[in-house]
Amino acid sequence: MSIERFVAAALEPLRSRVQLMVGRAILKVVDDAGAIQRVQMSALAGELIEAERVQQYGFSSVPLQGAEAVFLAVGGDRGHAVVVAADDRRHRPRELKAGEVCLYNNKGAFILLDKDGHATVSAPMVTLVASDKVRIDAPTAEFTGDVVDNCETNTVTMAQMRTIFNLHTQPVSGGTAGAPTPLME
């Protein structure tokens, strides 16, 4: 056996392990019940791999079945795989500008931090929960729709309150006073 063949034969197991260290796969099952997320994914020619999915601190998501993943097989051993990235081209927002960041889901809800420093939240309903209070520190707060305060017990909107105020009259000696001046706009 030539020296070249001997070296090639000796390095073959190492070459195979290095080739298997990084892979792409399609997520089949995601289990988010434990301290670290576990996934089952399909890789090369239907190879089924179970792995942990490492996520960035402070952010957690559960990708949909069919999302794509990039994984590392520690030491080339696919029995010790770790998913380091997952994406879903079916739902990813497109045409973001350089520097923009978008948090999104498969239903079209999103939080966009745009290139000009503006933040946009878009969803059918947004709920803020605070144990102490919510504070808006801005020169002006604008609402394009109506406002209801004490919404758990009150059904009257601010617009309805303005109408009631503007139409009310007060009894005075000798008759009734007219509508308040100035009117509430």
Secondary structure as the mmCIF struct_conf table of DSSP 4:
data_model
#
loop_
_struct_conf.conf_type_id
_struct_conf.id
_struct_conf.beg_label_comp_id
_struct_conf.beg_label_asym_id
_struct_conf.beg_label_seq_id
_struct_conf.end_label_comp_id
_struct_conf.end_label_asym_id
_struct_conf.end_label_seq_id
HELX_RH_AL_P HELX_RH_AL_P1 ILE A 3 GLN A 19
TURN_TY1_P TURN_TY1_P1 LEU A 20 LEU A 20
BEND BEND1 MET A 21 MET A 21
STRN STRN1 VAL A 22 ASP A 31
BEND BEND2 ALA A 33 ILE A 36
STRN STRN2 GLN A 37 SER A 42
HELX_RH_3T_P HELX_RH_3T_P1 LEU A 44 GLY A 46
STRN STRN3 LEU A 48 ARG A 53
TURN_TY1_P TURN_TY1_P2 TYR A 57 GLY A 58
HELX_LH_PP_P HELX_LH_PP_P1 PRO A 63 LEU A 64
TURN_TY1_P TURN_TY1_P3 GLN A 65 GLY A 66
STRN STRN4 GLU A 68 ALA A 73
HELX_RH_3T_P HELX_RH_3T_P2 VAL A 74 GLY A 76
HELX_RH_3T_P HELX_RH_3T_P3 ARG A 78 HIS A 80
STRN STRN5 ALA A 81 ASP A 87
TURN_TY1_P TURN_TY1_P4 ARG A 89 HIS A 91
HELX_LH_PP_P HELX_LH_PP_P2 LEU A 96 LYS A 97
TURN_TY1_P TURN_TY1_P5 ALA A 98 GLY A 99
STRN STRN6 VAL A 101 TYR A 104
TURN_TY1_P TURN_TY1_P6 ASN A 106 LYS A 107
BEND BEND3 GLY A 108 GLY A 108
STRN STRN7 PHE A 110 LEU A 113
TURN_TY1_P TURN_TY1_P7 LYS A 115 ASP A 116
BEND BEND4 GLY A 117 GLY A 117
STRN STRN8 ALA A 119 SER A 122
BEND BEND5 PRO A 124 PRO A 124
BEND BEND6 SER A 131 ASP A 132
BEND BEND7 ALA A 138 PRO A 139
BEND BEND8 THR A 144 GLY A 145
BEND BEND9 ASP A 149 ASN A 150
TURN_TY1_P TURN_TY1_P8 CYS A 151 THR A 153
HELX_RH_AL_P HELX_RH_AL_P2 MET A 158 LEU A 167
STRN STRN9 PRO A 171 VAL A 172
TURN_TY1_P TURN_TY1_P9 SER A 173 GLY A 174
STRN STRN10 GLY A 175 THR A 176
BEND BEND10 ALA A 179 ALA A 179
BEND BEND11 THR A 181 PRO A 182
HELX_LH_PP_P HELX_LH_PP_P3 LEU A 183 MET A 184
#
